Amino acid sequence: MATSSSISTATVLYLSLLFSLCILSTATQPGLILTVVNNCPFTVWPAIQPNTGHPVLERGGFVLHTLNHRSFPAPTTHWSGRIWARTHCTDTYNHFTCATGDCGGRLECEGRGGATPATLAQFVLHHGQADFSSYGVSLVDGFNVPMTVTPHEGKGNCPVVGCRADLIATCPAILRFNGPEGHVVGCKSGCEAFGTDELCCRNHYNSQETCKSSSYSEYFKRACPATFTYAHDTPSLMHECSAPRELKVIFCH
């Protein structure tokens, strides 16, 4: 017959084990993960730029070979910024440069922005009472690769958004952007092609009332309706997903 002392010891051991398992479960619960996937039939060099006051992630850039991915933890507090692909990069005589999306001739952008044209994924992480992660895909600065953003395990409004079409193949002649070897490697925005205040939504045109779509932004919108195509495009294109476990940026499909 067990004594009260032995029962008490067994109970303490059981409760101690249960407590340890709970602590372990909590400690290993993953936070938000950012994953970048390269489904393009060529190497890309992803770049990450934080908005002012936020930390640089993954040193701001890295190489990603075809059919590979890279996952890394997102900040655990509020963060905002953008991700894009650099293409047709070369490293000759210690001089690194990319035909599209280049960030000042560096592999690791370390907070620098990218040259247009480039397809952009935009993020605002960990905001609001429901731990929202907002995301969208922008063609305001033109197009260089197809891109989508896919959330996983979030609650609420969590659609897959982006541009799956290869707009380089159909880019109007006046918007085509040629690489160093003369091939079309991107599709410019109307702003980049012509530089007018109206197309760039500058000065008098820098407001919701005066910044309007153009025939050039409409080309992008017809091909990829779930993207921003001019500076004051519909704000609802930035989706709010509550507490997703992962946000996946996919280049090409």
Secondary structure, 3 states (H helix, E strand, C coil): CCCHHHHHHHHHHHHHHHHHHHHHHHHCCCCCEEEEEECCCCCEEEEEEECCCCCCCHHHECCECCCEEEEEECCCCCEEEEEEEEEEEEEECCEEEEEECCCCCCCCCCCCCCCCCCCEEEEEEEECCCCEEEEEEECCCCECCCEEEEEECCEECCCCEEECCCHHHHCCHHHEEECCCCCEEEECCHHHHHCCHHHHCCHHHCCCCCCCCCHHHHHHHHHCCCCECCCCCCHHHCEEEECCCEEEEEECC
